[in-house]
Amino acid sequence: MTAPAATLAESGARPRRIVGPNQRLWRAAFAQTEFKVGLALLVLLVGAAFIYPSLSSQSATKISIMAKFTPPVFMHGGSWTHMLGTDQLGRDLFVRTLIGLQNALTISLCAVVIMFTVGAAVGMTSGYYGGWTDAILMRLTDAQLAIPLIVLAITFLTVRRPTPGAIVLVLALAGWPAYARVTRSVMLSERRREYVRGAKILGASDFRIIMQMIAPNILPPVVFVAVLDIARMMIFEAILGFIGIGVQPPTPTFGTIIADGRHYLINGWWIPTMPGLFLFATLLGINLIGSCVERARNNLLGGTI
C-alpha cells in the first residue's frame, strides 16, 4: 500500500470525488435563483400543456354559439367552467391555448433535435477532415444560409399541405447550418490537440476519435445553443401559424388563435392576449435557463468555479 493510500486508510477519510466540468457547469447554473424560477415555470407550463387537456371535460374544437365571447373568470360574467374565457365560436380558450403550447413545444423540440444532429455531424466531419470535404460541406452550408426561413417556408409549405412533420422539416432545414458552423469552428482547434495526435499514433479510428474523444468536449456549448433555439423555433412556429401556413385548423396553435382573435380586440381582447401571455411565459422560462447556463459557463471558463 502506498503512503497516501495508507494515510487515507488510517484516517478513514474517503478519497475526494473528481467533478467534471459539465457537472460543475450545471451545479453552478442550478445554484442561481433565475435558473430555478425558469425551470419551475417551464415544468408548470409543460406539465399543464401535456396533462390538463386530456383530463379536462372541455374540448378544444367543440363549438358552442351560446357560450361565445365568455370573458375570463376574473372578469364580470366569467366562470370557472371557462377559466380564460371562450373565443368567437364558444370554444374553451384555456384548453385551446394549452394544446397550442403542446404543439409548439413538440414541433420546436423535434426541429431542434434534427438541427442539432445534422448540423453537429456536418460540422464535426468538415472540421476534422478539412480539405475538399470541408470545402464542399461548407459551400452547401453557405447555400442553405442564403435562403431566408420565411421564403423557404412559403415555398415549401404552399406546395404541400403544412402538416406538423412538414413544418418540422422546414425549421430543421433552415436551422442546421448554424450548428454546423459552430461545431466546425470548435473542431478545427480541437483536432490539433495532443490527445488527438496521441490517439492517432495508437491506431484509434477516426470515428472513435470524433465520437468518444472530441465530441464530449465540443458538444456541450452546442447544446446550450440548442436550448435557446427551442424558444426561437417556437416563435417561428407561431409566425407560420399567424400567416396561415402553419398547422391547419381545427388543430389549435398559438399563431392561428392569435390570428383569429385579432379581429375581436374590442369585445374579445382575451382571445389573442392569453395565447400571447402563455407564449411569453414559456420563452421567458427558456431564456432564464439559457442565460444562467451561459453565465455559469463563462465563470467556468474564467476559472471562478
C-alpha positions in Angstrom: 0.0 0.0 0.0 1.4 3.4 -1.0 1.9 6.2 1.6 -1.0 8.4 0.5 -3.4 5.3 0.4 -2.1 4.2 3.8 -2.7 7.7 5.2 -6.3 7.7 3.9 -7.0 4.2 5.2 -5.6 5.1 8.7 -7.6 8.3 8.9 -10.8 6.8 7.5 -11.2 9.6 5.0 -12.8 9.0 1.7 -11.0 9.9 -1.5 -12.3 13.2 -3.0 -14.6 12.6 -5.9 -13.5 14.3 -9.1 -16.2 16.5 -10.5 -16.1 17.1 -14.3 -16.5 20.5 -16.0 -20.0 19.6 -17.2 -21.2 18.7 -13.7 -19.7 21.9 -12.3 -21.4 23.9 -15.1 -24.9 22.5 -14.3 -24.3 22.8 -10.5 -23.4 26.5 -10.9 -26.4 27.1 -13.1 -28.8 25.4 -10.7 -27.5 27.5 -7.8 -28.8 30.6 -9.4 -32.3 31.8 -8.5 -33.2 32.7 -12.1 -32.5 29.1 -13.2 -34.8 27.7 -10.5 -37.6 30.3 -11.5 -37.2 29.4 -15.2 -37.2 25.7 -14.5 -40.3 25.9 -12.3 -42.1 28.0 -14.9 -41.3 25.5 -17.6 -42.2 22.5 -15.5 -45.6 24.1 -14.7 -46.4 25.1 -18.3 -45.2 21.9 -19.9 -47.0 19.7 -17.3 -50.2 21.7 -17.8 -49.9 21.5 -21.6 -49.5 17.7 -21.8 -51.7 16.7 -18.9 -54.6 19.1 -18.4 -56.2 18.8 -21.9 -56.6 15.0 -21.5 -58.2 15.4 -18.1 -60.5 18.4 -18.8 -64.1 18.0 -19.8 -63.8 20.9 -22.2 -63.0 20.4 -25.9 -60.6 22.5 -28.0 -62.8 22.1 -31.1 -66.4 21.9 -29.8 -68.4 24.9 -31.0 -70.9 26.4 -28.6 -72.5 29.5 -30.0 -74.4 30.2 -26.8 -71.1 30.5 -24.9 -69.2 32.6 -27.4 -67.2 35.6 -26.1 -67.5 34.4 -22.5 -64.9 36.5 -20.5 -62.2 35.1 -18.3 -63.0 34.1 -14.7 -61.6 37.2 -13.2 -64.0 39.5 -15.2 -67.7 40.1 -14.7 -69.6 37.3 -16.4 -66.8 34.9 -16.3 -66.9 31.4 -14.8 -64.6 28.6 -13.7 -66.0 26.4 -16.5 -64.0 28.5 -18.9 -61.2 30.0 -16.9 -59.7 32.0 -19.7 -63.0 32.6 -21.5 -64.1 31.4 -24.9 -63.5 32.5 -28.4 -65.8 33.7 -31.2 -67.2 30.2 -31.6 -67.6 29.4 -28.0 -64.5 27.1 -27.8 -62.7 26.9 -24.4 -59.7 29.2 -24.7 -57.7 27.6 -21.9 -57.7 24.2 -23.4 -57.0 25.6 -26.9 -54.1 27.6 -25.5 -52.6 24.6 -23.8 -52.9 22.4 -26.9 -51.3 25.2 -28.8 -48.4 25.2 -26.4 -48.2 21.4 -26.7 -48.0 21.6 -30.4 -45.4 24.5 -30.3 -43.2 22.6 -27.9 -43.4 19.3 -29.8 -42.6 20.9 -33.2 -39.8 23.1 -31.8 -38.2 20.3 -29.9 -38.3 17.9 -32.8 -36.9 20.6 -35.2 -34.0 21.4 -32.8 -33.1 17.7 -32.3 -32.8 17.3 -36.1 -30.9 20.6 -36.5 -28.5 19.7 -33.7 -27.9 16.1 -35.1 -27.4 17.1 -38.7 -25.5 20.3 -38.0 -23.2 18.7 -35.5 -22.5 15.8 -37.8 -21.7 18.0 -40.7 -19.6 20.4 -38.6 -17.5 17.7 -37.0 -16.9 15.9 -40.3 -16.0 19.1 -42.0 -13.7 20.4 -39.3 -11.9 17.1 -38.7 -11.1 16.1 -42.2 -10.6 19.5 -43.8 -9.6 19.8 -47.4 -12.1 19.1 -50.1 -14.5 17.6 -47.6 -14.5 20.9 -45.7 -14.9 23.0 -48.8 -17.8 21.0 -50.2 -19.7 20.8 -46.9 -19.2 24.5 -46.1 -20.3 25.6 -49.5 -23.5 23.6 -49.0 -23.9 25.2 -45.6 -23.4 28.7 -47.1 -26.0 27.9 -49.8 -28.6 26.9 -47.2 -27.8 30.0 -45.1 -28.6 32.2 -48.1 -32.2 31.1 -48.1 -34.3 33.0 -45.5 -36.6 30.9 -43.4 -39.8 32.7 -44.4 -39.0 32.3 -48.1 -38.2 28.6 -47.6 -41.4 28.1 -45.5 -43.7 29.8 -48.0 -42.1 27.9 -50.9 -42.2 24.5 -49.3 -45.5 24.7 -47.3 -47.6 26.2 -50.2 -46.6 23.3 -52.4 -47.6 20.6 -50.0 -50.1 20.6 -47.0 -48.5 22.2 -43.9 -48.6 19.2 -41.6 -46.6 19.1 -38.3 -44.0 16.9 -40.0 -43.6 19.3 -42.9 -43.2 22.3 -40.5 -40.5 20.4 -38.5 -38.6 19.7 -41.8 -38.8 23.3 -42.8 -37.5 24.6 -39.5 -34.7 22.0 -39.4 -33.6 22.8 -43.0 -33.4 26.5 -42.0 -31.5 25.9 -38.7 -28.9 23.2 -39.1 -26.2 25.4 -40.8 -25.8 27.4 -37.6 -24.9 24.3 -35.7 -22.6 23.1 -38.5 -20.7 26.5 -38.3 -20.3 26.4 -34.5 -19.3 22.8 -34.4 -16.8 23.2 -37.2 -15.1 26.2 -35.6 -14.5 24.3 -32.4 -13.4 21.1 -34.2 -10.7 23.0 -36.1 -8.9 23.9 -32.9 -9.7 20.6 -31.1 -8.3 18.3 -33.7 -4.8 19.8 -33.2 -4.6 19.0 -29.5 -2.1 16.5 -28.2 -4.7 13.9 -27.1 -6.0 13.6 -30.7 -2.4 13.2 -32.0 -1.7 10.5 -29.4 -4.9 8.6 -30.3 -3.9 8.6 -33.9 -0.5 7.3 -33.1 -2.0 4.5 -31.0 -4.1 3.5 -34.0 -7.6 4.7 -33.0 -10.0 5.1 -35.8 -11.3 8.5 -36.9 -14.9 7.5 -35.8 -13.7 6.6 -32.3 -11.6 9.8 -32.0 -14.5 12.0 -33.1 -17.3 10.3 -31.1 -15.5 9.3 -27.9 -12.8 11.9 -27.5 -13.7 15.1 -29.3 -17.5 15.2 -29.2 -17.8 15.2 -25.4 -15.6 18.3 -25.4 -17.3 20.3 -28.1 -20.9 19.4 -27.9 -21.9 21.0 -24.5 -21.5 24.5 -25.9 -23.7 23.5 -28.9 -26.3 22.1 -26.5 -26.5 25.5 -24.9 -27.3 27.0 -28.3 -29.9 24.3 -28.8 -31.7 25.2 -25.6 -32.1 28.8 -26.7 -33.1 27.6 -30.2 -36.2 25.9 -28.8 -37.5 29.4 -28.0 -36.6 30.7 -31.4 -38.3 27.8 -33.2 -41.5 28.4 -31.1 -41.6 32.0 -32.3 -41.2 30.9 -35.9 -43.9 28.2 -35.5 -46.3 30.9 -34.2 -45.4 33.2 -37.1 -46.1 30.4 -39.6 -49.5 29.8 -38.0 -50.3 33.5 -37.9 -49.7 33.9 -41.7 -51.8 30.8 -42.4 -49.1 28.3 -43.4 -48.7 26.6 -40.0 -50.6 23.6 -38.7 -54.1 23.9 -40.1 -57.4 24.2 -38.2 -59.2 22.7 -36.4 -55.9 21.9 -34.6 -55.2 25.0 -32.4 -51.8 26.7 -32.4 -50.6 30.0 -31.0 -50.4 31.6 -34.4 -53.9 30.6 -35.5 -55.5 31.6 -32.2 -53.9 35.0 -32.3 -54.7 35.5 -36.0 -58.4 34.7 -35.4 -58.6 36.8 -32.3 -57.1 40.0 -33.7 -60.4 40.7 -35.3 -62.2 40.8 -31.9 -59.9 43.0 -29.9 -62.8 45.2 -28.8 -65.3 42.6 -27.5 -62.9 39.7 -27.0 -59.5 41.1 -26.2 -58.6 37.9 -24.2 -58.7 35.7 -27.3 -55.3 36.9 -28.8 -53.9 38.0 -25.4 -54.0 34.8 -23.4 -52.0 32.7 -26.0 -49.6 35.6 -26.2 -49.1 35.5 -22.5 -48.5 31.8 -22.4 -46.0 32.0 -25.3 -44.2 34.9 -23.4 -44.1 32.9 -20.2 -42.6 29.8 -22.0 -40.0 31.9 -23.8 -39.2 33.6 -20.5 -38.6 30.3 -18.8 -36.3 29.0 -21.6 -34.3 32.2 -21.7 -33.9 32.4 -17.9 -32.4 28.9 -18.0 -30.2 29.7 -21.0 -28.9 32.9 -19.5 -28.0 31.1 -16.3 -26.2 28.3 -18.1 -24.3 30.9 -20.2 -23.3 32.8 -17.0 -22.1 29.6 -15.4 -20.2 28.6 -18.5 -18.4 32.0 -18.6 -17.5 31.6 -14.9 -16.2 28.1 -15.6 -14.0 29.3 -18.5 -12.8 32.2 -16.4 -11.8 29.8 -13.6 -14.1 31.2 -10.9 -16.0 27.9 -10.4 
